[in-house]
Amino acid sequence: MFSLKPPVLKKKVDTTFIPFPIYNDDRTIVNPWPKFHGILGQQTVIIKNLNEIAHLNNKGCFGQSTLPHQNICSSYRLCKNKTIKCKTNWKSMQLIPFNFSENCNDIYDEIGNNDVNIPTNWKDLKDNFPDKLQSLEILSGQKKDGIYYLQLEEAFFLLHTLECLEIKNEDNTVFNEDECWRIFSSLKPSFPFLYAAYHYYRSKEWVVKSGIQYGGDFVLYKISPVYYHSSYVVIIDINGHKTKLSSWSEMLGCVRMTEAASKDLLLCTIVGPTFEESNTIDMSKYTIKETIIKRWVPAQNRKNI
């Protein structure tokens, strides 16, 4: 059995990181229970409210944007660091759904720090400092057009497991869990199996993102992509049919590619029923087996020969 290597650290981990968007900053349960709102797209669920985007992005790393990462919502940690550097009293700074790039100069140098009057909170900024508000929007990249969206697996996890997402269509028709299960499965026939894997790894405290850039179904991050590079590329094997590894040459090529990216290839075999209209949501019907696939190099294993 192969030993699991530790994930590659990007930067010092913020110990205040919160894994799900149902907790407050002090890790107490949000009361009342949060309810985010999404609009069903072609194969994604689009989030439009900026404050909801901030919570989903910073608490659990749900969703992604069509804009570069530095142009989407800031993490609470960066906002608080800016507050400390500026030595001002931005009590509600953590709620601002803007991203202040670490490469920018100090915010107040950009918007004018020579003013005698400085806003004390977000409401004060919006009500009394429209010029500064506009500058912050420009600095944050908020003026650029972009879409923030959830993958179907992410959306169903928030809807079904955390019960903190409401999904509707463009006509404002709200879908319940069973309707979303049927719709998502019709949009993506492999959805029940992909969701079973997503649910499994999220329950193991991994942050799960799309693995299309590595030829896989998912990639797994420890804590957050902000702090760690992804550790594993996951390929889903549905009922014994390796859809993306149909030959040894494809498997070898995938292994070599993941090794070059300092990751491991994880084959996740899921056995369970395929989607049928009459099926109800029952994750207990799906079983999961994991296999780490590595290339055997004789020069590195001479002691075992």
C-alpha positions as CSV (number, residue, x, y, z in Angstrom):
1,M,0.0,0.0,0.0
2,F,1.3,3.4,-0.9
3,S,1.9,6.0,1.8
4,L,0.0,9.3,1.2
5,K,2.2,12.2,0.7
6,P,1.4,15.6,2.4
7,P,-0.1,18.3,0.2
8,V,2.1,21.0,-1.1
9,L,1.7,24.2,0.9
10,K,1.3,27.5,-0.9
11,K,1.3,29.9,2.0
12,K,0.9,29.9,5.8
13,V,-2.5,28.5,6.7
14,D,-5.1,30.8,8.2
15,T,-6.4,28.8,11.2
16,T,-9.7,30.7,11.1
17,F,-10.7,29.1,7.8
18,I,-14.3,28.0,7.9
19,P,-15.3,24.9,5.8
20,F,-19.0,25.6,5.2
21,P,-21.1,28.7,4.6
22,I,-23.4,27.9,7.5
23,Y,-21.0,29.1,10.2
24,N,-20.2,32.6,11.6
25,D,-16.6,33.8,11.9
26,D,-16.5,32.5,15.5
27,R,-17.6,29.0,14.2
28,T,-21.0,29.2,15.7
29,I,-24.0,28.1,13.6
30,V,-25.6,30.9,11.6
31,N,-29.0,31.9,13.1
32,P,-31.3,32.1,11.2
33,W,-30.1,29.4,8.9
34,P,-28.6,30.9,5.7
35,K,-30.3,30.6,2.4
36,F,-28.4,31.3,-0.8
37,H,-30.1,31.8,-4.1
38,G,-29.1,30.3,-7.5
39,I,-30.4,30.4,-11.0
40,L,-30.2,27.2,-13.0
41,G,-28.1,27.6,-16.2
42,Q,-27.3,25.0,-18.9
43,Q,-25.0,22.9,-16.7
44,T,-24.3,25.2,-13.8
45,V,-26.1,27.1,-11.1
46,I,-25.4,30.9,-11.3
47,I,-25.1,33.0,-8.1
48,K,-25.7,36.7,-8.6
49,N,-25.9,38.3,-5.1
50,L,-22.4,39.7,-4.3
51,N,-22.7,39.1,-0.5
52,E,-23.8,35.5,-1.1
53,I,-20.8,35.0,-3.5
54,A,-18.5,36.3,-0.7
55,H,-19.8,33.7,1.8
56,L,-19.7,30.8,-0.6
57,N,-16.2,31.7,-1.9
58,N,-14.7,32.4,1.5
59,K,-16.4,29.7,3.6
60,G,-15.9,26.4,2.0
61,C,-14.6,27.5,-1.4
62,F,-17.8,26.7,-3.2
63,G,-18.1,27.9,-6.8
64,Q,-15.8,29.7,-9.2
65,S,-15.8,32.7,-11.5
66,T,-15.2,33.4,-15.1
67,L,-13.0,36.2,-13.9
68,P,-9.4,35.6,-12.7
69,H,-9.2,34.6,-9.1
70,Q,-7.8,38.0,-8.0
71,N,-10.9,39.8,-9.4
72,I,-13.5,37.9,-7.4
73,C,-14.6,38.2,-3.8
74,S,-11.9,38.7,-1.2
75,S,-11.4,36.4,1.7
76,Y,-12.2,37.7,5.1
77,R,-8.6,37.3,6.1
78,L,-7.3,39.7,3.4
79,C,-10.0,42.3,4.3
80,K,-9.0,42.1,8.0
81,N,-5.3,42.4,7.1
82,K,-6.1,45.6,5.1
83,T,-8.1,46.9,8.1
84,I,-5.1,46.4,10.4
85,K,-2.6,48.0,8.0
86,C,-4.8,51.0,7.5
87,K,-5.5,51.2,11.3
88,T,-9.1,52.2,10.7
89,N,-12.4,51.0,12.2
90,W,-14.0,49.1,9.3
91,K,-16.1,46.9,11.6
92,S,-18.1,45.5,8.7
93,M,-15.1,45.2,6.3
94,Q,-15.4,41.4,6.4
95,L,-18.8,41.6,4.6
96,I,-17.5,43.5,1.6
97,P,-17.7,41.2,-1.4
98,F,-14.7,42.8,-3.2
99,N,-11.2,41.6,-3.7
100,F,-8.3,43.8,-2.8
101,S,-5.3,42.5,-4.6
102,E,-2.2,41.9,-2.5
103,N,-0.2,43.5,-5.3
104,C,-2.1,46.8,-5.0
105,N,-0.8,49.7,-3.0
106,D,-2.5,50.5,0.2
107,I,-6.2,51.1,-0.4
108,Y,-6.2,54.5,1.1
109,D,-3.2,55.6,-1.0
110,E,-5.3,54.7,-4.1
111,I,-8.5,56.4,-3.1
112,G,-6.9,59.3,-1.2
113,N,-5.8,59.0,2.4
114,N,-5.4,62.8,2.9
115,D,-9.1,63.3,3.6
116,V,-10.0,64.2,7.1
117,N,-13.2,62.2,7.0
118,I,-12.8,58.5,6.6
119,P,-15.8,56.1,6.5
120,T,-16.3,54.1,9.7
121,N,-18.1,51.1,8.1
122,W,-19.6,49.8,4.9
123,K,-23.0,51.5,5.3
124,D,-21.2,54.8,5.9
125,L,-19.1,54.3,2.8
126,K,-22.2,53.6,0.6
127,D,-24.2,56.5,2.0
128,N,-21.7,59.3,2.4
129,F,-18.6,58.5,0.2
130,P,-19.8,57.6,-3.3
131,D,-16.5,58.6,-4.8
132,K,-14.6,56.3,-2.6
133,L,-17.1,53.5,-3.2
134,Q,-16.6,53.9,-7.0
135,S,-12.9,53.8,-6.6
136,L,-13.1,50.6,-4.5
137,E,-15.3,49.0,-7.1
138,I,-12.7,49.8,-9.8
139,L,-9.8,48.6,-7.7
140,S,-11.6,45.4,-6.9
141,G,-12.4,44.6,-10.6
142,Q,-16.1,44.6,-9.8
143,K,-16.8,46.8,-12.8
144,K,-15.8,44.0,-15.1
145,D,-18.4,41.5,-16.3
146,G,-18.2,38.0,-15.0
147,I,-20.3,35.1,-13.8
148,Y,-20.0,33.2,-10.5
149,Y,-21.3,29.7,-10.8
150,L,-21.6,26.4,-8.9
151,Q,-21.0,23.1,-10.6
152,L,-24.1,20.8,-10.4
153,E,-22.5,18.6,-7.7
154,E,-21.7,21.7,-5.6
155,A,-25.2,23.1,-5.9
156,F,-26.8,19.8,-5.0
157,F,-24.5,19.4,-2.0
158,L,-25.6,22.9,-0.7
159,L,-29.2,22.1,-1.5
160,H,-29.5,18.5,-0.3
161,T,-26.9,18.2,2.4
162,L,-26.5,21.6,4.0
163,E,-30.0,22.8,3.0
164,C,-28.7,26.4,2.5
165,L,-29.4,26.9,-1.3
166,E,-32.6,27.7,-3.2
167,I,-32.5,26.9,-6.9
168,K,-34.9,28.5,-9.4
169,N,-35.1,29.0,-13.1
170,E,-35.3,32.3,-15.0
171,D,-39.1,32.4,-14.4
172,N,-38.5,32.3,-10.6
173,T,-39.9,28.8,-10.3
174,V,-38.3,27.1,-7.3
175,F,-37.1,23.5,-7.7
176,N,-37.2,21.1,-4.8
177,E,-34.6,18.4,-4.2
178,D,-36.3,15.7,-6.2
179,E,-36.8,18.0,-9.1
180,C,-33.2,19.1,-9.0
181,W,-32.1,15.4,-8.9
182,R,-34.1,14.6,-12.0
183,I,-33.0,17.8,-13.9
184,F,-29.3,17.5,-13.0
185,S,-29.4,13.8,-14.0
186,S,-31.0,14.6,-17.3
187,L,-28.4,17.3,-18.0
188,K,-25.5,15.0,-17.0
189,P,-26.3,11.3,-17.1
190,S,-23.4,10.4,-14.8
191,F,-24.5,13.0,-12.2
192,P,-25.7,10.4,-9.5
193,F,-22.2,8.9,-9.5
194,L,-20.3,12.2,-9.7
195,Y,-22.4,13.5,-6.8
196,A,-21.8,10.4,-4.8
197,A,-18.0,11.0,-5.2
198,Y,-18.4,14.7,-4.4
199,H,-20.4,14.0,-1.3
200,Y,-17.9,11.4,-0.2
201,Y,-14.9,13.6,-0.5
202,R,-16.5,16.6,1.0
203,S,-17.5,14.5,4.0
204,K,-13.8,13.6,4.3
205,E,-13.0,17.4,4.6
206,W,-11.5,17.8,1.1
207,V,-12.3,20.8,-1.0
208,V,-13.5,19.3,-4.3
209,K,-13.1,21.1,-7.6
210,S,-13.4,20.3,-11.3
211,G,-10.4,18.2,-12.6
212,I,-10.9,18.9,-16.3
213,Q,-7.6,20.7,-16.6
214,Y,-5.8,17.4,-15.6
215,G,-8.0,15.1,-17.6
216,G,-9.9,14.0,-14.5
217,D,-13.3,14.4,-13.0
218,F,-12.2,16.2,-9.8
219,V,-9.2,17.5,-8.0
220,L,-8.9,17.4,-4.2
221,Y,-7.5,20.2,-2.0
222,K,-6.7,20.2,1.6
223,I,-8.5,23.1,3.4
224,S,-8.5,25.5,0.5
225,P,-6.9,26.2,-2.9
226,V,-5.7,29.5,-1.3
227,Y,-3.3,27.6,0.9
228,Y,-2.5,24.3,-0.8
229,H,-2.0,22.9,-4.3
230,S,-4.3,20.1,-5.2
231,S,-3.1,16.7,-4.0
232,Y,-5.1,14.2,-6.1
233,V,-6.7,14.0,-9.5
234,V,-9.8,11.8,-9.2
235,I,-11.2,9.7,-12.1
236,I,-14.6,8.2,-11.6
237,D,-15.1,4.5,-12.5
238,I,-18.8,3.9,-13.0
239,N,-19.9,0.3,-12.2
240,G,-16.5,-1.0,-13.3
241,H,-16.4,0.9,-16.6
242,K,-13.3,3.1,-16.6
243,T,-14.8,5.8,-18.8
244,K,-11.6,7.9,-19.0
245,L,-9.1,5.1,-18.7
246,S,-10.2,2.7,-21.4
247,S,-6.7,1.4,-22.2
248,W,-3.3,1.0,-20.5
249,S,-1.8,3.7,-22.7
250,E,-4.4,6.2,-21.5
251,M,-3.8,5.2,-17.9
252,L,0.0,5.5,-18.3
253,G,-0.4,8.9,-19.9
254,C,-2.7,10.1,-17.2
255,V,-0.3,8.9,-14.5
256,R,2.7,10.5,-16.1
257,M,0.8,13.8,-16.4
258,T,-0.3,13.8,-12.8
259,E,3.2,12.9,-11.6
260,A,4.6,15.8,-13.6
261,A,2.1,18.1,-11.8
262,S,3.2,16.6,-8.4
263,K,-0.2,14.9,-7.8
264,D,-1.4,11.4,-7.4
265,L,-4.0,9.7,-9.6
266,L,-6.9,8.4,-7.6
267,L,-9.3,6.0,-9.2
268,C,-12.7,6.1,-7.5
269,T,-14.9,3.1,-8.4
270,I,-18.6,3.8,-7.7
271,V,-21.1,0.9,-7.8
272,G,-24.8,1.9,-7.8
273,P,-28.0,2.3,-9.8
274,T,-28.1,4.4,-12.9
275,F,-30.6,7.3,-13.0
276,E,-34.3,6.4,-13.6
277,E,-37.2,8.8,-13.3
278,S,-38.7,6.7,-10.5
279,N,-35.5,6.7,-8.4
280,T,-35.5,8.6,-5.2
281,I,-32.4,10.2,-3.6
282,D,-30.7,7.5,-1.6
283,M,-26.9,7.8,-1.3
284,S,-26.7,4.5,0.7
285,K,-27.2,2.7,-2.6
286,Y,-23.8,3.8,-3.8
287,T,-20.6,2.2,-2.6
288,I,-17.1,3.6,-3.2
289,K,-13.7,2.0,-3.5
290,E,-10.5,4.0,-3.9
291,T,-7.3,3.0,-5.7
292,I,-4.2,5.1,-6.0
293,I,-2.5,4.4,-9.3
294,K,1.3,5.0,-9.6
295,R,3.8,4.2,-12.3
296,W,6.3,1.5,-11.4
297,V,9.8,2.6,-12.2
298,P,12.4,-0.2,-11.9
299,A,15.2,2.2,-11.1
300,Q,13.3,3.5,-8.0
301,N,12.4,0.0,-6.8
302,R,15.6,-2.0,-7.2
303,K,15.5,-3.0,-3.5
304,N,12.2,-4.7,-4.1
305,I,13.5,-6.7,-7.1
